[in-house]
Amino acid sequence: MRVESRCGVAAENGVKKLNSFDSDIKIFAGSSGIPFAKKMCKYLGNSPGDSEVITFSDGNIFLRIKETVRNKDVYVVQPVGMNPNNEFVEILFWMDALKRASANSVTALMPYFSYAKGDKKDEPRVSIRARVCAESIELAGADRIVVMDLHSPQVQGFFKKPVDHLMSLPIMCEYVKGLDIMDNIVVVSPDAGYAKTARKYADYLHVPVAIGDKERYGHDEQAHILTVIGDVEGKNCMIVDDFTVSGGTLVDIAEALKRNGAKRIIACLSHVIVRDKGVKAIEESPIEMLIGTDSVQNPYITKGKKFVTVSVAPLFAEAVLRIHEKESVSPLFSKVPKKVVEEI
């Protein structure tokens, strides 16, 4: 039997605090969201709610909220990524437990929602998994959902409740601006499907964009880069994508860029969910640095020397602050406050 407990963390001097309405708001951490929630609370000057999650020897999950949440606005941090099935089921139990405990509102904070990939019925007799998950979360009691960089943004339409879709783009770009690779840089999309987002990166940095021509033949998580559309000869390249499982697409596009005369190559991923094999492939590739967020806690990347993690927890904390104070969240989609950037 495995037991995971949550406890508070102290606020630091100079950080904006929630003291003015701390009695009405609570942030709880699911089993996969403990480090993320602590970073959010550090930014806000709050402490995580007291709770525990128990995984019994037969695999059943039990959770207990160890303090009152009656009439409070509650936020639950739980990425759905490295262990998606258990993490998703746990979210449902959190929603149900908090609603039964008479919380005023319950918001699910999912920095990564892996089932967003299942957004359509593109072949016979398959489930639209993202829609099933969205409906289940709402039926369990969620009043609002906050996510980041959905693989398919249209998944927002599967929810009937409000959805705030944050973007890691400003955080990533501000970090890259501080590197010595900005001279003569080009943003590269691995395929046409991500080209629209890649152009947003390029617009933010005021640089050109190139696109990889990719083809996927099945569900084996392997794709093949056929060619590169755009001028990359003699230029530094910044590959952008939302996630990778095997690292295959990133390695393929990096090798294609090298064949086309690119100089230095870095990559930026919203969600880093690679395992051992993917880490090894990236370490042996022409990519000199892979910048990712902490949307999931990935133990595998600690073995790699090329992986750099920037935190988006302050971005989510700022969203929570605005939601609670009934302010607009939309400015965070394209530009983040200076204090968030300072936390990178």
PyMOL commands that set and color helices and strands:
alter all, ss='L'
color gray80, all
select helices_A, chain A and resi 19-24+34-44+84-100+114-117+129-140+153-158+169-177+192-205+248-259+276-283+299-303+313-324+330-333+338-341
alter helices_A, ss='H'
color red, helices_A
select strands_A, chain A and resi 2-6+25-29+51-55+61-65+73-77+105-110+144-148+163-166+185-189+209-216+223-229+236-244+265-272+289-293+307-310
alter strands_A, ss='S'
color yellow, strands_A
deselect
rebuild
show_as cartoon
